[in-house]
């Protein structure tokens, strides 16, 4: 049996996760948009992030 408190906590967890993802993507875009940033250094990190996301979604082996 699920109480309304448990449903609210789940909603709060989604909200926190959404804010974290949007903040991370915003920071990544800001760094990559900076012309003085060594972009080549970030491609391995971006590749790892993409593979983690694909594994979470069940789209990667």
N, CA, C, O and CB atoms as a CASP TS submission, in Angstrom:
PFRMAT TS
TARGET T0000
AUTHOR 0000-0000-0000
METHOD Language model
MODEL 1
PARENT N/A
ATOM      1  N   UNK     1       0.836  -1.165   0.000  1.00  0.00           N
ATOM      2  CA  UNK     1       0.000   0.000   0.000  1.00  0.00           C
ATOM      3  C   UNK     1       0.889   1.239   0.000  1.00  0.00           C
ATOM      4  O   UNK     1       1.829   1.325   0.791  1.00  0.00           O
ATOM      5  CB  UNK     1      -0.956  -0.008   1.208  1.00  0.00           C
ATOM      6  N   UNK     2       0.607   2.184  -0.865  1.00  0.00           N
ATOM      7  CA  UNK     2       1.397   3.397  -1.009  1.00  0.00           C
ATOM      8  C   UNK     2       0.652   4.563  -0.394  1.00  0.00           C
ATOM      9  O   UNK     2      -0.513   4.807  -0.709  1.00  0.00           O
ATOM     10  CB  UNK     2       1.716   3.677  -2.487  1.00  0.00           C
ATOM     11  N   UNK     3       1.326   5.273   0.479  1.00  0.00           N
ATOM     12  CA  UNK     3       0.698   6.450   1.078  1.00  0.00           C
ATOM     13  C   UNK     3       1.015   7.683   0.249  1.00  0.00           C
ATOM     14  O   UNK     3       1.900   7.657  -0.607  1.00  0.00           O
ATOM     15  CB  UNK     3       1.167   6.645   2.534  1.00  0.00           C
ATOM     16  N   UNK     4       0.288   8.760   0.509  1.00  0.00           N
ATOM     17  CA  UNK     4       0.540   9.992  -0.244  1.00  0.00           C
ATOM     18  C   UNK     4       1.923  10.548   0.058  1.00  0.00           C
ATOM     19  O   UNK     4       2.517  11.197  -0.803  1.00  0.00           O
ATOM     20  CB  UNK     4      -0.525  11.043   0.077  1.00  0.00           C
ATOM     21  N   UNK     5       2.456  10.313   1.260  1.00  0.00           N
ATOM     22  CA  UNK     5       3.802  10.763   1.601  1.00  0.00           C
ATOM     23  C   UNK     5       4.826  10.071   0.712  1.00  0.00           C
ATOM     24  O   UNK     5       5.761  10.711   0.230  1.00  0.00           O
ATOM     25  CB  UNK     5       4.108  10.492   3.088  1.00  0.00           C
ATOM     26  N   UNK     6       4.662   8.772   0.490  1.00  0.00           N
ATOM     27  CA  UNK     6       5.588   8.041  -0.364  1.00  0.00           C
ATOM     28  C   UNK     6       5.510   8.545  -1.802  1.00  0.00           C
ATOM     29  O   UNK     6       6.544   8.666  -2.459  1.00  0.00           O
ATOM     30  CB  UNK     6       5.293   6.538  -0.310  1.00  0.00           C
ATOM     31  N   UNK     7       4.350   8.832  -2.294  1.00  0.00           N
ATOM     32  CA  UNK     7       4.219   9.375  -3.645  1.00  0.00           C
ATOM     33  C   UNK     7       4.883  10.740  -3.737  1.00  0.00           C
ATOM     34  O   UNK     7       5.526  11.052  -4.739  1.00  0.00           O
ATOM     35  CB  UNK     7       2.739   9.476  -4.049  1.00  0.00           C
ATOM     36  N   UNK     8       4.734  11.553  -2.699  1.00  0.00           N
ATOM     37  CA  UNK     8       5.364  12.873  -2.681  1.00  0.00           C
ATOM     38  C   UNK     8       6.874  12.767  -2.659  1.00  0.00           C
ATOM     39  O   UNK     8       7.557  13.552  -3.317  1.00  0.00           O
ATOM     40  CB  UNK     8       4.887  13.672  -1.484  1.00  0.00           C
ATOM     41  N   UNK     9       7.403  11.820  -1.921  1.00  0.00           N
ATOM     42  CA  UNK     9       8.847  11.640  -1.878  1.00  0.00           C
ATOM     43  C   UNK     9       9.372  11.218  -3.239  1.00  0.00           C
ATOM     44  O   UNK     9      10.431  11.678  -3.665  1.00  0.00           O
ATOM     45  CB  UNK     9       9.231  10.607  -0.819  1.00  0.00           C
ATOM     46  N   UNK    10       8.654  10.362  -3.915  1.00  0.00           N
ATOM     47  CA  UNK    10       9.081   9.941  -5.246  1.00  0.00           C
ATOM     48  C   UNK    10       9.094  11.138  -6.190  1.00  0.00           C
ATOM     49  O   UNK    10      10.025  11.294  -6.980  1.00  0.00           O
ATOM     50  CB  UNK    10       8.156   8.829  -5.792  1.00  0.00           C
ATOM     51  N   UNK    11       8.094  11.964  -6.115  1.00  0.00           N
ATOM     52  CA  UNK    11       8.037  13.159  -6.944  1.00  0.00           C
ATOM     53  C   UNK    11       9.202  14.083  -6.612  1.00  0.00           C
ATOM     54  O   UNK    11       9.810  14.653  -7.518  1.00  0.00           O
ATOM     55  CB  UNK    11       6.697  13.890  -6.753  1.00  0.00           C
ATOM     56  N   UNK    12       9.519  14.237  -5.349  1.00  0.00           N
ATOM     57  CA  UNK    12      10.641  15.089  -4.947  1.00  0.00           C
ATOM     58  C   UNK    12      11.962  14.522  -5.467  1.00  0.00           C
ATOM     59  O   UNK    12      12.843  15.278  -5.877  1.00  0.00           O
ATOM     60  CB  UNK    12      10.690  15.232  -3.412  1.00  0.00           C
ATOM     61  N   UNK    13      12.102  13.203  -5.452  1.00  0.00           N
ATOM     62  CA  UNK    13      13.330  12.592  -5.965  1.00  0.00           C
ATOM     63  C   UNK    13      13.474  12.849  -7.464  1.00  0.00           C
ATOM     64  O   UNK    13      14.574  13.136  -7.936  1.00  0.00           O
ATOM     65  CB  UNK    13      13.339  11.076  -5.683  1.00  0.00           C
ATOM     66  N   UNK    14      12.386  12.752  -8.210  1.00  0.00           N
ATOM     67  CA  UNK    14      12.434  13.070  -9.641  1.00  0.00           C
ATOM     68  C   UNK    14      12.810  14.529  -9.856  1.00  0.00           C
ATOM     69  O   UNK    14      13.588  14.846 -10.756  1.00  0.00           O
ATOM     70  CB  UNK    14      11.081  12.769 -10.309  1.00  0.00           C
ATOM     71  N   UNK    15      12.264  15.410  -9.039  1.00  0.00           N
ATOM     72  CA  UNK    15      12.558  16.843  -9.172  1.00  0.00           C
ATOM     73  C   UNK    15      14.039  17.113  -8.916  1.00  0.00           C
ATOM     74  O   UNK    15      14.668  17.869  -9.656  1.00  0.00           O
ATOM     75  CB  UNK    15      11.690  17.669  -8.195  1.00  0.00           C
ATOM     76  N   UNK    16      14.593  16.504  -7.883  1.00  0.00           N
ATOM     77  CA  UNK    16      16.010  16.686  -7.570  1.00  0.00           C
ATOM     78  C   UNK    16      16.875  16.122  -8.695  1.00  0.00           C
ATOM     79  O   UNK    16      17.865  16.740  -9.087  1.00  0.00           O
ATOM     80  CB  UNK    16      16.363  16.008  -6.228  1.00  0.00           C
ATOM     81  N   UNK    17      16.513  14.976  -9.205  1.00  0.00           N
ATOM     82  CA  UNK    17      17.260  14.381 -10.307  1.00  0.00           C
ATOM     83  C   UNK    17      17.205  15.236 -11.556  1.00  0.00           C
ATOM     84  O   UNK    17      18.211  15.392 -12.248  1.00  0.00           O
ATOM     85  CB  UNK    17      16.731  13.003 -10.611  1.00  0.00           C
ATOM     86  N   UNK    18      16.041  15.789 -11.850  1.00  0.00           N
ATOM     87  CA  UNK    18      15.888  16.648 -13.027  1.00  0.00           C
ATOM     88  C   UNK    18      16.736  17.903 -12.891  1.00  0.00           C
ATOM     89  O   UNK    18      17.397  18.313 -13.845  1.00  0.00           O
ATOM     90  CB  UNK    18      14.413  17.026 -13.232  1.00  0.00           C
ATOM     91  N   UNK    19      16.721  18.512 -11.718  1.00  0.00           N
ATOM     92  CA  UNK    19      17.528  19.716 -11.492  1.00  0.00           C
ATOM     93  C   UNK    19      19.011  19.381 -11.622  1.00  0.00           C
ATOM     94  O   UNK    19      19.768  20.168 -12.190  1.00  0.00           O
ATOM     95  CB  UNK    19      17.232  20.323 -10.095  1.00  0.00           C
ATOM     96  N   UNK    20      19.435  18.239 -11.113  1.00  0.00           N
ATOM     97  CA  UNK    20      20.840  17.840 -11.205  1.00  0.00           C
ATOM     98  C   UNK    20      21.266  17.638 -12.661  1.00  0.00           C
ATOM     99  O   UNK    20      22.346  18.072 -13.062  1.00  0.00           O
ATOM    100  CB  UNK    20      21.079  16.552 -10.404  1.00  0.00           C
ATOM    101  N   UNK    21      20.430  16.989 -13.436  1.00  0.00           N
ATOM    102  CA  UNK    21      20.761  16.742 -14.846  1.00  0.00           C
ATOM    103  C   UNK    21      20.819  18.050 -15.623  1.00  0.00           C
ATOM    104  O   UNK    21      21.754  18.272 -16.392  1.00  0.00           O
ATOM    105  CB  UNK    21      19.730  15.793 -15.488  1.00  0.00           C
ATOM    106  N   UNK    22      19.838  18.910 -15.431  1.00  0.00           N
ATOM    107  CA  UNK    22      19.813  20.190 -16.147  1.00  0.00           C
ATOM    108  C   UNK    22      21.022  21.041 -15.756  1.00  0.00           C
ATOM    109  O   UNK    22      21.618  21.695 -16.612  1.00  0.00           O
ATOM    110  CB  UNK    22      18.498  20.958 -15.850  1.00  0.00           C
ATOM    111  N   UNK    23      21.386  21.038 -14.490  1.00  0.00           N
ATOM    112  CA  UNK    23      22.561  21.786 -14.041  1.00  0.00           C
ATOM    113  C   UNK    23      23.831  21.238 -14.671  1.00  0.00           C
ATOM    114  O   UNK    23      24.681  22.002 -15.129  1.00  0.00           O
ATOM    115  CB  UNK    23      22.673  21.742 -12.517  1.00  0.00           C
ATOM    116  N   UNK    24      23.964  19.911 -14.696  1.00  0.00           N
ATOM    117  CA  UNK    24      25.145  19.298 -15.299  1.00  0.00           C
ATOM    118  C   UNK    24      25.256  19.585 -16.779  1.00  0.00           C
ATOM    119  O   UNK    24      26.341  19.896 -17.272  1.00  0.00           O
ATOM    120  CB  UNK    24      25.127  17.815 -15.079  1.00  0.00           C
ATOM    121  N   UNK    25      24.155  19.486 -17.492  1.00  0.00           N
ATOM    122  CA  UNK    25      24.164  19.765 -18.934  1.00  0.00           C
ATOM    123  C   UNK    25      24.465  21.239 -19.177  1.00  0.00           C
ATOM    124  O   UNK    25      25.217  21.574 -20.093  1.00  0.00           O
ATOM    125  CB  UNK    25      22.807  19.379 -19.581  1.00  0.00           C
ATOM    126  N   UNK    26      23.897  22.109 -18.380  1.00  0.00           N
ATOM    127  CA  UNK    26      24.173  23.543 -18.524  1.00  0.00           C
ATOM    128  C   UNK    26      25.639  23.860 -18.306  1.00  0.00           C
ATOM    129  O   UNK    26      26.222  24.652 -19.046  1.00  0.00           O
ATOM    130  CB  UNK    26      23.329  24.346 -17.550  1.00  0.00           C
ATOM    131  N   UNK    27      26.238  23.249 -17.298  1.00  0.00           N
ATOM    132  CA  UNK    27      27.668  23.467 -17.045  1.00  0.00           C
ATOM    133  C   UNK    27      28.508  22.929 -18.196  1.00  0.00           C
ATOM    134  O   UNK    27      29.479  23.565 -18.607  1.00  0.00           O
ATOM    135  CB  UNK    27      28.094  22.800 -15.724  1.00  0.00           C
ATOM    136  N   UNK    28      28.145  21.775 -18.713  1.00  0.00           N
ATOM    137  CA  UNK    28      28.884  21.186 -19.831  1.00  0.00           C
ATOM    138  C   UNK    28      28.788  22.065 -21.078  1.00  0.00           C
ATOM    139  O   UNK    28      29.784  22.277 -21.769  1.00  0.00           O
ATOM    140  CB  UNK    28      28.354  19.775 -20.137  1.00  0.00           C
ATOM    141  N   UNK    29      27.602  22.570 -21.362  1.00  0.00           N
ATOM    142  CA  UNK    29      27.426  23.454 -22.517  1.00  0.00           C
ATOM    143  C   UNK    29      28.239  24.734 -22.330  1.00  0.00           C
ATOM    144  O   UNK    29      28.856  25.215 -23.280  1.00  0.00           O
ATOM    145  CB  UNK    29      25.928  23.792 -22.723  1.00  0.00           C
ATOM    146  N   UNK    30      28.246  25.284 -21.127  1.00  0.00           N
ATOM    147  CA  UNK    30      29.009  26.508 -20.871  1.00  0.00           C
ATOM    148  C   UNK    30      30.500  26.275 -21.084  1.00  0.00           C
ATOM    149  O   UNK    30      31.183  27.122 -21.660  1.00  0.00           O
ATOM    150  CB  UNK    30      28.752  27.011 -19.445  1.00  0.00           C
ATOM    151  N   UNK    31      31.004  25.148 -20.628  1.00  0.00           N
ATOM    152  CA  UNK    31      32.428  24.852 -20.800  1.00  0.00           C
ATOM    153  C   UNK    31      32.756  24.632 -22.270  1.00  0.00           C
ATOM    154  O   UNK    31      33.753  25.152 -22.770  1.00  0.00           O
ATOM    155  CB  UNK    31      32.829  23.617 -19.978  1.00  0.00           C
ATOM    156  N   UNK    32      31.919  23.863 -22.964  1.00  0.00           N
ATOM    157  CA  UNK    32      32.192  23.570 -24.374  1.00  0.00           C
ATOM    158  C   UNK    32      32.009  24.799 -25.263  1.00  0.00           C
ATOM    159  O   UNK    32      32.618  24.877 -26.329  1.00  0.00           O
ATOM    160  CB  UNK    32      31.285  22.448 -24.859  1.00  0.00           C
ATOM    161  N   UNK    33      31.185  25.755 -24.847  1.00  0.00           N
ATOM    162  CA  UNK    33      30.968  26.960 -25.640  1.00  0.00           C
ATOM    163  C   UNK    33      32.088  27.974 -25.462  1.00  0.00           C
ATOM    164  O   UNK    33      32.222  28.900 -26.263  1.00  0.00           O
ATOM    165  CB  UNK    33      29.644  27.592 -25.272  1.00  0.00           C
ATOM    166  N   UNK    34      32.894  27.807 -24.416  1.00  0.00           N
ATOM    167  CA  UNK    34      33.998  28.733 -24.167  1.00  0.00           C
ATOM    168  C   UNK    34      35.113  28.472 -25.169  1.00  0.00           C
ATOM    169  O   UNK    34      35.664  27.372 -25.200  1.00  0.00           O
ATOM    170  CB  UNK    34      34.526  28.592 -22.713  1.00  0.00           C
ATOM    171  N   UNK    35      35.458  29.464 -25.992  1.00  0.00           N
ATOM    172  CA  UNK    35      36.475  29.226 -27.021  1.00  0.00           C
ATOM    173  C   UNK    35      37.862  28.934 -26.454  1.00  0.00           C
ATOM    174  O   UNK    35      38.698  28.352 -27.146  1.00  0.00           O
ATOM    175  CB  UNK    35      36.558  30.417 -27.932  1.00  0.00           C
ATOM    176  N   UNK    36      38.117  29.323 -25.222  1.00  0.00           N
ATOM    177  CA  UNK    36      39.441  29.076 -24.655  1.00  0.00           C
ATOM    178  C   UNK    36      39.544  27.701 -23.971  1.00  0.00           C
ATOM    179  O   UNK    36      40.627  27.302 -23.542  1.00  0.00           O
ATOM    180  CB  UNK    36      39.781  30.173 -23.658  1.00  0.00           C
ATOM    181  N   UNK    37      38.430  26.988 -23.871  1.00  0.00           N
ATOM    182  CA  UNK    37      38.442  25.675 -23.205  1.00  0.00           C
ATOM    183  C   UNK    37      39.077  24.623 -24.116  1.00  0.00           C
ATOM    184  O   UNK    37      38.805  24.599 -25.317  1.00  0.00           O
ATOM    185  CB  UNK    37      37.001  25.245 -22.812  1.00  0.00           C
ATOM    186  N   UNK    38      39.916  23.760 -23.555  1.00  0.00           N
ATOM    187  CA  UNK    38      40.491  22.667 -24.350  1.00  0.00           C
ATOM    188  C   UNK    38      39.451  21.569 -24.561  1.00  0.00           C
ATOM    189  O   UNK    38      39.382  20.610 -23.792  1.00  0.00           O
ATOM    190  CB  UNK    38      41.755  22.087 -23.658  1.00  0.00           C
ATOM    191  N   UNK    39      38.648  21.719 -25.605  1.00  0.00           N
ATOM    192  CA  UNK    39      37.495  20.849 -25.845  1.00  0.00           C
ATOM    193  C   UNK    39      37.918  19.388 -26.006  1.00  0.00           C
ATOM    194  O   UNK    39      37.193  18.479 -25.599  1.00  0.00           O
ATOM    195  CB  UNK    39      36.734  21.312 -27.091  1.00  0.00           C
ATOM    196  N   UNK    40      39.069  19.171 -26.588  1.00  0.00           N
ATOM    197  CA  UNK    40      39.526  17.798 -26.816  1.00  0.00           C
ATOM    198  C   UNK    40      39.595  17.006 -25.504  1.00  0.00           C
ATOM    199  O   UNK    40      39.413  15.788 -25.496  1.00  0.00           O
ATOM    200  CB  UNK    40      40.903  17.806 -27.499  1.00  0.00           C
ATOM    201  N   UNK    41      39.858  17.702 -24.410  1.00  0.00           N
ATOM    202  CA  UNK    41      39.954  17.057 -23.104  1.00  0.00           C
ATOM    203  C   UNK    41      38.597  16.514 -22.644  1.00  0.00           C
ATOM    204  O   UNK    41      38.546  15.551 -21.878  1.00  0.00           O
ATOM    205  CB  UNK    41      40.503  18.043 -22.071  1.00  0.00           C
ATOM    206  N   UNK    42      37.500  17.121 -23.103  1.00  0.00           N
ATOM    207  CA  UNK    42      36.178  16.751 -22.614  1.00  0.00           C
ATOM    208  C   UNK    42      35.511  15.618 -23.383  1.00  0.00           C
ATOM    209  O   UNK    42      34.553  15.028 -22.882  1.00  0.00           O
ATOM    210  CB  UNK    42      35.300  17.937 -22.650  1.00  0.00           C
ATOM    211  N   UNK    43      35.988  15.294 -24.585  1.00  0.00           N
ATOM    212  CA  UNK    43      35.330  14.245 -25.375  1.00  0.00           C
ATOM    213  C   UNK    43      35.315  12.888 -24.687  1.00  0.00           C
ATOM    214  O   UNK    43      34.297  12.202 -24.764  1.00  0.00           O
ATOM    215  CB  UNK    43      36.010  14.113 -26.707  1.00  0.00           C
ATOM    216  N   UNK    44      36.389  12.456 -24.014  1.00  0.00           N
ATOM    217  CA  UNK    44      36.287  11.165 -23.291  1.00  0.00           C
ATOM    218  C   UNK    44      35.228  11.191 -22.190  1.00  0.00           C
ATOM    219  O   UNK    44      34.541  10.195 -21.959  1.00  0.00           O
ATOM    220  CB  UNK    44      37.641  10.799 -22.678  1.00  0.00           C
ATOM    221  N   UNK    45      35.100  12.325 -21.515  1.00  0.00           N
ATOM    222  CA  UNK    45      34.092  12.448 -20.454  1.00  0.00           C
ATOM    223  C   UNK    45      32.698  12.383 -21.059  1.00  0.00           C
ATOM    224  O   UNK    45      31.820  11.704 -20.527  1.00  0.00           O
ATOM    225  CB  UNK    45      34.277  13.772 -19.662  1.00  0.00           C
ATOM    226  N   UNK    46      32.491  13.082 -22.163  1.00  0.00           N
ATOM    227  CA  UNK    46      31.191  13.074 -22.834  1.00  0.00           C
ATOM    228  C   UNK    46      30.855  11.664 -23.311  1.00  0.00           C
ATOM    229  O   UNK    46      29.716  11.217 -23.182  1.00  0.00           O
ATOM    230  CB  UNK    46      31.183  14.062 -24.023  1.00  0.00           C
ATOM    231  N   UNK    47      31.849  10.964 -23.864  1.00  0.00           N
ATOM    232  CA  UNK    47      31.629   9.592 -24.310  1.00  0.00           C
ATOM    233  C   UNK    47      31.216   8.679 -23.172  1.00  0.00           C
ATOM    234  O   UNK    47      30.327   7.843 -23.334  1.00  0.00           O
ATOM    235  CB  UNK    47      32.875   9.053 -24.966  1.00  0.00           C
ATOM    236  N   UNK    48      31.858   8.833 -22.018  1.00  0.00           N
ATOM    237  CA  UNK    48      31.498   8.019 -20.858  1.00  0.00           C
ATOM    238  C   UNK    48      30.087   8.348 -20.375  1.00  0.00           C
ATOM    239  O   UNK    48      29.324   7.447 -20.023  1.00  0.00           O
ATOM    240  CB  UNK    48      32.508   8.231 -19.722  1.00  0.00           C
ATOM    241  N   UNK    49      29.740   9.629 -20.357  1.00  0.00           N
ATOM    242  CA  UNK    49      28.388  10.019 -19.938  1.00  0.00           C
ATOM    243  C   UNK    49      27.330   9.431 -20.861  1.00  0.00           C
ATOM    244  O   UNK    49      26.300   8.936 -20.402  1.00  0.00           O
ATOM    245  CB  UNK    49      28.259  11.544 -19.906  1.00  0.00           C
ATOM    246  N   UNK    50      27.588   9.487 -22.156  1.00  0.00           N
ATOM    247  CA  UNK    50      26.631   8.937 -23.120  1.00  0.00           C
ATOM    248  C   UNK    50      26.481   7.431 -22.913  1.00  0.00           C
ATOM    249  O   UNK    50      25.363   6.917 -22.942  1.00  0.00           O
ATOM    250  CB  UNK    50      27.080   9.238 -24.573  1.00  0.00           C
ATOM    251  N   UNK    51      27.585   6.719 -22.703  1.00  0.00           N
ATOM    252  CA  UNK    51      27.479   5.269 -22.528  1.00  0.00           C
ATOM    253  C   UNK    51      26.760   4.908 -21.224  1.00  0.00           C
ATOM    254  O   UNK    51      26.031   3.918 -21.179  1.00  0.00           O
ATOM    255  CB  UNK    51      28.872   4.633 -22.548  1.00  0.00           C
ATOM    256  N   UNK    52      26.957   5.696 -20.171  1.00  0.00           N
ATOM    257  CA  UNK    52      26.229   5.447 -18.919  1.00  0.00           C
ATOM    258  C   UNK    52      24.732   5.665 -19.127  1.00  0.00           C
ATOM    259  O   UNK    52      23.913   4.866 -18.674  1.00  0.00           O
ATOM    260  CB  UNK    52      26.754   6.368 -17.786  1.00  0.00           C
ATOM    261  N   UNK    53      24.383   6.745 -19.811  1.00  0.00           N
ATOM    262  CA  UNK    53      22.965   7.027 -20.066  1.00  0.00           C
ATOM    263  C   UNK    53      22.340   5.924 -20.916  1.00  0.00           C
ATOM    264  O   UNK    53      21.217   5.497 -20.648  1.00  0.00           O
ATOM    265  CB  UNK    53      22.800   8.393 -20.766  1.00  0.00           C
ATOM    266  N   UNK    54      23.054   5.464 -21.932  1.00  0.00           N
ATOM    267  CA  UNK    54      22.516   4.394 -22.775  1.00  0.00           C
ATOM    268  C   UNK    54      22.344   3.099 -21.991  1.00  0.00           C
ATOM    269  O   UNK    54      21.373   2.371 -22.197  1.00  0.00           O
ATOM    270  CB  UNK    54      23.430   4.156 -23.978  1.00  0.00           C
ATOM    271  N   UNK    55      23.290   2.807 -21.084  1.00  0.00           N
ATOM    272  CA  UNK    55      23.140   1.602 -20.248  1.00  0.00           C
ATOM    273  C   UNK    55      21.939   1.725 -19.317  1.00  0.00           C
ATOM    274  O   UNK    55      21.197   0.762 -19.119  1.00  0.00           O
ATOM    275  CB  UNK    55      24.418   1.355 -19.421  1.00  0.00           C
ATOM    276  N   UNK    56      21.752   2.911 -18.751  1.00  0.00           N
ATOM    277  CA  UNK    56      20.604   3.118 -17.851  1.00  0.00           C
ATOM    278  C   UNK    56      19.296   2.927 -18.608  1.00  0.00           C
ATOM    279  O   UNK    56      18.345   2.347 -18.085  1.00  0.00           O
ATOM    280  CB  UNK    56      20.651   4.530 -17.215  1.00  0.00           C
ATOM    281  N   UNK    57      19.257   3.416 -19.830  1.00  0.00           N
ATOM    282  CA  UNK    57      18.044   3.290 -20.645  1.00  0.00           C
ATOM    283  C   UNK    57      17.890   1.906 -21.258  1.00  0.00           C
ATOM    284  O   UNK    57      16.853   1.603 -21.848  1.00  0.00           O
ATOM    285  CB  UNK    57      18.050   4.327 -21.744  1.00  0.00           C
ATOM    286  N   UNK    58      18.913   1.061 -21.124  1.00  0.00           N
ATOM    287  CA  UNK    58      18.839  -0.282 -21.668  1.00  0.00           C
ATOM    288  C   UNK    58      19.077  -0.330 -23.168  1.00  0.00           C
ATOM    289  O   UNK    58      18.646  -1.274 -23.830  1.00  0.00           O
ATOM    290  CB  UNK    58      17.510  -0.879 -21.354  1.00  0.00           C
ATOM    291  N   UNK    59      19.750   0.663 -23.708  1.00  0.00           N
ATOM    292  CA  UNK    59      19.977   0.727 -25.142  1.00  0.00           C
ATOM    293  C   UNK    59      21.393   0.291 -25.546  1.00  0.00           C
ATOM    294  O   UNK    59      21.713   0.253 -26.734  1.00  0.00           O
ATOM    295  CB  UNK    59      19.719   2.131 -25.628  1.00  0.00           C
ATOM    296  N   UNK    60      22.227  -0.033 -24.577  1.00  0.00           N
ATOM    297  CA  UNK    60      23.596  -0.445 -24.864  1.00  0.00           C
ATOM    298  C   UNK    60      23.831  -1.842 -24.300  1.00  0.00           C
ATOM    299  O   UNK    60      23.187  -2.260 -23.338  1.00  0.00           O
ATOM    300  CB  UNK    60      24.616   0.565 -24.273  1.00  0.00           C
ATOM    301  N   UNK    61      24.757  -2.541 -24.915  1.00  0.00           N
ATOM    302  CA  UNK    61      25.059  -3.901 -24.463  1.00  0.00           C
ATOM    303  C   UNK    61      25.922  -3.905 -23.239  1.00  0.00           C
ATOM    304  O   UNK    61      26.267  -4.972 -22.730  1.00  0.00           O
ATOM    305  CB  UNK    61      25.733  -4.683 -25.550  1.00  0.00           C
TER
END
